């Protein structure tokens, strides 16, 4: 760390009353060659109910004999943001980052980072058909500042659909997942699909949920059993304008989620440099902010 001029990152923080230790915490770091960054590997805490006279400080930054391990930091994203950690005797927690990878947009308990997806469309994402049929709009949204608007002007082509970035999953057995999202239709029926593929990209199957409701926000949710052979999953949004008429076949989508069925996802939208603007709980409904400062 010194050779990389990292001089302010704390390794040990020890709090004393007189000469006795009353609290302490420590962080172990490791070099990530892929990112060329030094990042936290694990965090340790002192577990005590009374002041300690005999306390062994770490001599090398990797051995913490007086501590109990609090968490392992298991994964980071492509710019060094924490993607998942495991607490001792507890479930794993995963994070997704947005706003050009500067702010957390999802926290998921009991999941790892490669099996979750979320978008509230607060920024441009890689969507098939963008920007020919879609645009970010702020005049109709379920949460945050924007939703994504899908416009189908040519009813002769039937449905148009937009595939979100693929999720790469690695399970050794069949596992149940939950897919959900909010939709607002000006006329067409709407579908949200989960399509899964094997490691080589061959289509294996899928499922969908739909609504014919119009002129109001509708919450769609379904569970899907993914077999162990499913290694890739694509979330697809369908705008089903099949008949002509005065409507241009407009549909709005917001707050699309995918995560394990036994996990809990909380999502966030922000105004950069100001703060969190909305929080949605595990049921994708407004909630209190539980993101740590």
BELDATA-V463143 format. One record per run of one state. SS is the DSSP state (2 for helix, 1 for strand, 0 for the rest). FROM is the first residue (numbers start at 1). TO is the last residue. If there is no record, write none. Layout:
# BELDATA-V463143
ss = [SS/SS]
from = [FROM/FROM]
to = [TO/TO]
This chain:
# BELDATA-V463143
ss = [0/1/0/1/0/1/0/1/0/1/0/1/0/1/0/1/0/2/0/1/0/1/0/1/0/2/0/1/0/1/0/1/0/1/0/1/0/1/0/1/0/1/0/1/0/1/0/1/0]
from = [1/12/18/20/33/37/46/52/53/68/77/82/88/92/99/103/110/113/116/117/120/134/138/147/152/155/158/160/164/167/169/175/186/189/198/203/212/217/227/232/241/250/261/264/272/275/281/286/287]
to = [11/17/19/32/36/45/51/52/67/76/81/87/91/98/102/109/112/115/116/119/133/137/146/151/154/157/159/163/166/168/174/185/188/197/202/211/216/226/231/240/249/260/263/271/274/280/285/286/293]
